[in-house]
């Protein structure tokens, strides 16, 4: 592990200022990184994948609005330093936004959920083993232009949606699927001032630049997430399919929110995890369902639409079938929810 | 009594709590890396990024520039200090004959190519990342079917290996009414003990102390003494607690000598704690296997032919071999038997022992085939095993020392609710979840090895037992303490047990489930020597001494017989008669049939294990029956195991609490070996991919909602003085087959390739 400077700050403004001097082409390449729970960053530093020179420890900001969960009639606001466990167990979130509570509860382990922050969670980096092992030379995400060892390697965990010829690394998180499904927005502070953008614009597909994972600029800090109150939030759930029952990343997952009226879909939102390079909103599938009754034919058509653009590799072709089945099961279970 | 401390049945000791329980849960028990040493330097390994080729050169400037770096060992400056060793499979003790840093040659992915020593762990790790090795790679063969592998018959590479056979199996198969002919495979698996592989070496006036988690402290001591060409009395190994081993800490890996060399070079203690991923290539693993099985039977289910061919991957230079047909061919009353085993050499690190090395893969194949045969016969799989049950093994006709297989099936089936199973596949469900019940046989050879012990009894009843056994989570401290307490008639909390130290009287490697049988037999024999002295002092008349001999025995009387005719001994009177305050005895025990050089070998850090199928007049196995319920989601096909149940019989159970714990862990691991554990290989480079505990799956609590262990009362008067048949490796055998048999029952899909992943199921 390379030596680094550790700086504690006690206000968001101080954090932004501390990071302002860093020059880098992207937030990830910046020699200055923010430290919250550290459950991804410190691991990657030990593995020599990330080599920041300065960590700006923002944990003291937990006492500010960054550590608050606020829910009212207009929606839900989640501070970026709220710990995953606290959000997962929050009564209002469990009742009114079950998809959020479940996406957090089914992630990681209790110990990690106690440490990890929501802001850090959405920035969690891929579990692609070729990315995490620096002895593999070919990784466009780590060394732009070096190639992709996963493309012809062991790629069972890899993405079938949103992949490019340069990178097939799966976005590993769960919570982000819930946010993107619920039309959340993200509040960002940085040297260019404060801005609020749709959460759906936070992550970037790999395309020709897999090393750029988000639209954050160097020194940008996530302050909070806002989820608007909508008719679909109560009838929402997160279904996560994996080889073991807990403490594992998704092979396929679905975040669904349903607004049903008289047996018909008035509105629906779908996000897919475990199968895509970024948090993935399946708008094509939503379009198929809107205004329809949820019979098996419609569900199959929606699932088909969700994966119409899938591109598979040697070991991950099953994710198309599994992803479709996961979506169908999630929609059926959401429709059957008693709310 | 609680679930964790089952009520003892006939011929079981009390469920005494672990003597070391409090030390462990309070963190006071010292594991190897916990020992404080004065002014340590820290080592970090640099591993090869290629699986085959040569190191052309190093660029160490950047690494040497890291503040705190003391030394960097490479073959260029260390080769002369690295001595050749003998692979344990060829009569030595080493995990591999590959000697890192002895030459520029690279034999496998993740081979040690340099050792960085620095003032701190962090500095050593940073410098290790900055070591630049220029490697010339050659195409590497990863596994079965890879170009460049070499296949050889096991009988041609190993003098010890036999391919058991009897009668005309091919002829019997050809004329059988009902036939099964199927192929099975098992994956690469790694032990992944939670305690990482650590070694600390301290030189003091040419005296070397090694702190390393070990399943064989005497083996480690003699091996390192030989490698350094120094007298064994100058090497001292300390390993009082081992945080999981499962076979990975039994043979001697190349790291120990390298740390000792480094400590000599920097002239201070050097501590190495390997990272999780480094354990995948610097130590050993369970290699992948393939099987073809042919079973022929009559319409009533009587098997007339069993033909088993096995293929096992090993490294290029070392012929590691498990040869599980030596066990599988003795399991049932097969009429005619033929078997052959092959090894396939690839560019891999050398495999090694992993819990039930032969039985896990070979009984997966056989017990799956048995289920297939039962289905074809339209017969209950338990009844098929009953029809083929036998009290004499099929190859040489020798009787089992004891065998309670069908009693295990009957008790297990009753507790599991097997009668509620509707036989047709895909006939049971609960909502969207398909339900399947499956079962399989487990067996494990009952083995023993010579061991020595020193026991000291004080007048006040306090006892000290010294034996270089190993606490690998098995409960060794406790059962050894119980053995002495029982023999000397004192409460177990009066007994202090010292193990895990090479200065103590030698005990065998903690492998092959021989520990309890061997160490307790030795301790009981030495306790008998003490009793003998006390009885003689109290009853000097000739006739009474004879009576005492008769009562106490000299170590060859099964404990239960002794217990039956036992009598209280007035300790105070005996000590008065002797005129001393302390009695101490040392003794060396060897099992019946142990070779004549047994004791000499024991004092050279070598083991002579006997038992199992190798006994002269008997054959010795522990048996069990395992039951699994699976639930499989109709839509997404994930496989869950709500219930595991095993019924086992293993002779005298020293301690039902520690035995249950061993068997429960085994059942969980057995399930895991079907559904979770597999080391994935990148065939292009012959490299492991998922070398961490996030991607190499082991079960979590949510995966095992219910595990039930039933221990049957069984008495074995032929096996050893303790009457003990080892059970440490009994629990995780056959479970993988029971899982697949349950999946077949749930879905109608027969899966013959492990691990089972949900994408293999099309329901």
Interface residues (C-beta under 8 A of the other chain):
Chain A: X1 X2 X3 X46 X48 X127 X129 X130 X133 X134 X135 X136 X149 X152 X153 X154 X156 X157 X241 X242 X243 X244 X245 X246 X247 X248 X249 X251 X252 X318 X321 X322 X325 X326 X328 X329
Chain B: X47 X49 X122 X125 X126 X129 X277 X432 X633 X635 X636 X637 X638 X640 X675 X676 X680 X681 X682 X684 X689 X690 X691 X692 X694 X695 X697 X699 X700 X701 X702 X703 X757 X758 X759
